Every structure is written in structure tokens, then in C-alpha cells.
């Protein structure tokens, strides 16, 4: 497994590392040559080692499949890394035919809000991100070719971009460094999770990493710099740290996304039900530390504005004023978006107030699901082998994170289903699927990679697009709920990856 880890780290996290080192002033030509040569060596050694293990029946099909997907994801990552290194090469971006993604950067809202916070301005006011020199209302500002996005996170998150602003890093340099950090954290989380699961199931999870990485949704999230994918990764790393008896480290890793994105806090319910008091205490302590550090760094104004100004607007959906538009409904995987889709399909009692009430009811149901899943895991703990139990727990964690993320008023399809795709690979790693089940998982993975944002949506939106995206959203929610509540199945992946049986040892002849 270690050789495979090196292959994945070199091929998929290596190019973003080159970009990050370039931001630090290291010539990219040198680091690119080192990464490429290392990748070739470790890939060849891994192929030879896999052949020596003796999986003759599955060897060549497995090698061809893994190398094909790994090669495609590596090429796609190299292209994206080139764009992150040189912002003028938008032709190498993910979905380069869509002007929206060539100019969109969630990171711009982070760095601009961190800069504005020191001036005492309301960082949640749309006017702060508008260009006063351009005619018309709320015309966005630009940093080079990138449109400045609106800041929508809790103020504690600003401690992170504030660090870059205080260090004097320009936006384009921060963009390069942030791309490297997010890529490395994601790769670390996926590798650590697979190794923590262990056994044949962990090996299958590791082999399926390129499937997640090659997805347009994953690469788009890394390209635009949205924190969503990193919040997932940090949360998973935190729970593994708790399981390994390192509550301080786990609290550090979970505390920041909990105060920055809120929805990772759903995992605290599982910790409470499991009576992991040390994990709960460390998470709460680190959450307070991050909040206090942000207060000292940016002042009290963003906290006051978030409480009095932004929270009511988030609850009503007004902070995301565009979500009521027909063109935004198909791409919105939040609960607000589900109700809005029903409205455009002609269903009554689906107005803006109904969307807010549905989101509040969903939050209550989500808390109950978290309690129920934690109780079921506790009940299963005594009757499962450790590998199967770890796989089951990882599935529940990812399912809860995905479901909690849907509580936001606006969850665009550019990154809404990355967690669900990751979860699909963990479900596939159970290894008991027959041909129809494997085909269903493959179709589900393909559907989770679809991105309509910035693409072929015209107004008026055709009814079939609204209905199809509604069906996909309902299917994603249902799948995550089913995984959270359904016990794991056996046998595990050992049936799929079992090496050919060795011939029985000869029985010695009886002595005469």
C-alpha cells in the first residue's frame, strides 16, 4: 500500500506542490522535473510489486484500469496546475469553454474580506465588493481577470486569509499557495482514511482515489479555491485522530472547519453519543481559540455584523439573492434549491418562506439522523471486525458531512456532490457488489460529476432540466441518508482482491 500511496501523492499532489513552491519563489522547471522523474520511478516499482504479489487473475485488467484513470487524472491535474501557475492560461482551466469559471474565484472573497475587515467595513455588505467606477448597480470589482466574489462565511474563518494579507502576499501568489495547500490536505485525508480503514477495503479505497480526483467537481473546487473540500478533508482527519487517541490534534483539525463552515459541527453529535468527552472538550477549546484569534486579528466588527446583519439574511436566503432566479435553481443542491425547483415545476406552497421553513425542519431531522447513526454504530461495534467497522464509520462520517452541507441556502453543483462521490468510493470498497450493483455505482459516480453551473442553462429553463436536477438532488440526499442509517454489509473487499489460493501443503506419509 505504501508504494501506491507514493504513486498517488506524486502524480496527483505533485503538480499542485510545484505551484505552491513557485509561490515561494522556487523555479517550477526544477520541481517539475523532480516530480515527473519521481512519479515514473515509483509507478514502475509499484507495478512490479503488484505483479510479484500474485494477483494473476486480476493483474492486467487492474493495471490497465488503474493506470488509465491515474493517467487521465494526472494529465488533468497538470493542466489545472499550469493554469494556477499562469493565470493567463485560462484555456487550461477546468471547463475552459465556460467564461464563468475562467473568471470565478471564491478565494477572492476570502482575501478581500480579510483586507476590508481591518478598515471596519461590513464585510458582508455587497456594496464592498462592487466597483464604484462602473455604471449600474452592484457591478463587481476585478483583481486582474478574476471577479471578486461575495464573502458569506462566519468571521472566524478570516483568520486564515488574514495571515496571507498580513504577510503581504498578493492575490495571485495567495491563489497559487492556496491551491497547493488544498490539494495536499485533500490527498492527505484520502490517503490517511484508506490506510486507517486498512485491509483489502482500504486498498480498494486507495485505488479509487483517482476517480474522485479526476472528477470535474473536485478539480473545479480546487481551481476556484472554495473551502468546502478542505472542510471535508480536515473533518475526516480530525475523526481519525480522535479514533487514534489524539484528541488535541483532532480538536485542532475539527475546531477550525466547525467555526468556519458550521456544518462540520454535526460530527460533534456523534462524539457526544460515543461519550468521547475529551474529543468534545478539545474541539470546543480549539474553536474558542480560533474565534479569539480571529477577534484579535480582525476586530469585533465582523462578528457583530455577522450576528445582526448576515445571519438573518442567510436564514431567509437574502444573502444569496440570486437563488430565486430560475437559472440558479437547477444548480442549487441546498434545501432552499429543492423547494425552489418544486416552485418552478408548478407546485403550490413553495414560496420563499416555505423554503426557509423547509431548511429549518431539515436541520432538526439532520440532528436526529446524527443521533440515530451514532447509536447504530455503537451497537455494531461489538459484532464487527475492525476493518469493516472502520469502513462503516467512515461512510457515516462522509454521509453526515454531505447531508449537513446541503443545509446551506446555496450549494452549487460545482462542488455540492464531491463528498457524495467520495462516499461512493467507500461504498464500492465493500466489495460485495455484483455486476448490476457495480454498474449502478458507476452511473451514480458519473452523475455526481455533472456541472451545469456556468453552462447550458437558458431562461426560461426547460421543465425537463428542472425535473432532472430535482431527481438527482433527491437521489443524492436519499443515498446519503441510506448510507448513514443502513448497517454495513459483508463480505468485504477481500473476496474481490483475494490472491489465488496456494496449493495445500502435502500430507506426510505415515511412518511404517
C-alpha positions, 0 to 999 in steps of 0.5 A, a space after each residue: 500500500 505504501 508504494 501506491 500511496 507514493 504513486 498517488 501523492 506524486 502524480 496527483 499532489 505533485 503538480 499542485 506542490 510545484 505551484 505552491 513552491 513557485 509561490 515561494 519563489 522556487 523555479 517550477 522547471 526544477 520541481 517539475 522535473 523532480 516530480 515527473 522523474 519521481 512519479 515514473 520511478 515509483 509507478 514502475 516499482 509499484 507495478 512490479 510489486 503488484 505483479 510479484 504479489 500474485 494477483 494473476 487473475 486480476 493483474 492486467 485488467 487492474 493495471 490497465 484500469 488503474 493506470 488509465 484513470 491515474 493517467 487521465 487524472 494526472 494529465 488533468 491535474 497538470 493542466 489545472 496546475 499550469 493554469 494556477 501557475 499562469 493565470 493567463 492560461 485560462 484555456 487550461 482551466 477546468 471547463 475552459 469553454 465556460 467564461 464563468 469559471 475562467 473568471 470565478 474565484 471564491 478565494 477572492 472573497 476570502 482575501 478581500 474580506 480579510 483586507 476590508 475587515 481591518 478598515 471596519 467595513 461590513 464585510 458582508 455588505 455587497 456594496 464592498 465588493 462592487 466597483 464604484 467606477 462602473 455604471 449600474 448597480 452592484 457591478 463587481 470589482 476585478 483583481 486582474 481577470 478574476 471577479 471578486 466574489 461575495 464573502 458569506 462565511 462566519 468571521 472566524 474563518 478570516 483568520 486564515 486569509 488574514 495571515 496571507 494579507 498580513 504577510 503581504 502576499 498578493 492575490 495571485 501568489 495567495 491563489 497559487 499557495 492556496 491551491 497547493 495547500 488544498 490539494 495536499 490536505 485533500 490527498 492527505 485525508 484520502 490517503 490517511 482514511 484508506 490506510 486507517 480503514 486498512 485491509 483489502 477495503 482500504 486498498 480498494 479505497 486507495 485505488 479509487 482515489 483517482 476517480 474522485 480526483 479526476 472528477 470535474 467537481 473536485 478539480 473545479 473546487 480546487 481551481 476556484 479555491 472554495 473551502 468546502 473540500 478542505 472542510 471535508 478533508 480536515 473533518 475526516 482527519 480530525 475523526 481519525 485522530 480522535 479514533 487514534 487517541 489524539 484528541 488535541 490534534 483532532 480538536 485542532 483539525 475539527 475546531 477550525 472547519 466547525 467555526 468556519 463552515 458550521 456544518 462540520 459541527 454535526 460530527 460533534 453529535 456523534 462524539 457526544 453519543 460515543 461519550 468521547 468527552 475529551 474529543 468534545 472538550 478539545 474541539 470546543 477549546 480549539 474553536 474558542 481559540 480560533 474565534 479569539 484569534 480571529 477577534 484579535 486579528 480582525 476586530 469585533 466588527 465582523 462578528 457583530 455584523 455577522 450576528 445582526 446583519 448576515 445571519 438573518 439574511 442567510 436564514 431567509 436566503 437574502 444573502 444569496 439573492 440570486 437563488 430565486 432566479 430560475 437559472 440558479 435553481 437547477 444548480 442549487 443542491 441546498 434545501 432552499 434549491 429543492 423547494 425552489 425547483 418544486 416552485 418552478 415545476 408548478 407546485 403550490 406552497 413553495 414560496 420563499 418562506 416555505 423554503 426557509 421553513 423547509 431548511 429549518 425542519 431539515 436541520 432538526 431531522 439532520 440532528 436526529 439522523 446524527 443521533 440515530 447513526 451514532 447509536 447504530 454504530 455503537 451497537 455494531 461495534 461489538 459484532 464487527 471486525 475492525 476493518 469493516 467497522 472502520 469502513 462503516 464509520 467512515 461512510 457515516 462520517 462522509 454521509 453526515 458531512 454531505 447531508 449537513 452541507 446541503 443545509 446551506 441556502 446555496 450549494 452549487 453543483 460545482 462542488 455540492 456532490 464531491 463528498 457524495 462521490 467520495 462516499 461512493 468510493 467507500 461504498 464500492 470498497 465493500 466489495 460485495 457488489 455484483 455486476 448490476 450493483 457495480 454498474 449502478 455505482 458507476 452511473 451514480 459516480 458519473 452523475 455526481 460529476 455533472 456541472 451545469 453551473 456556468 453552462 447550458 442553462 437558458 431562461 426560461 429553463 426547460 421543465 425537463 432540466 428542472 425535473 432532472 436536477 430535482 431527481 438527482 438532488 433527491 437521489 443524492 440526499 436519499 443515498 446519503 441518508 441510506 448510507 448513514 442509517 443502513 448497517 454495513 454489509 459483508 463480505 468485504 473487499 477481500 473476496 474481490 482482491 483475494 490472491 489465488 489460493 496456494 496449493 495445500 501443503 502435502 500430507 506426510 506419509 505415515 511412518 511404517 
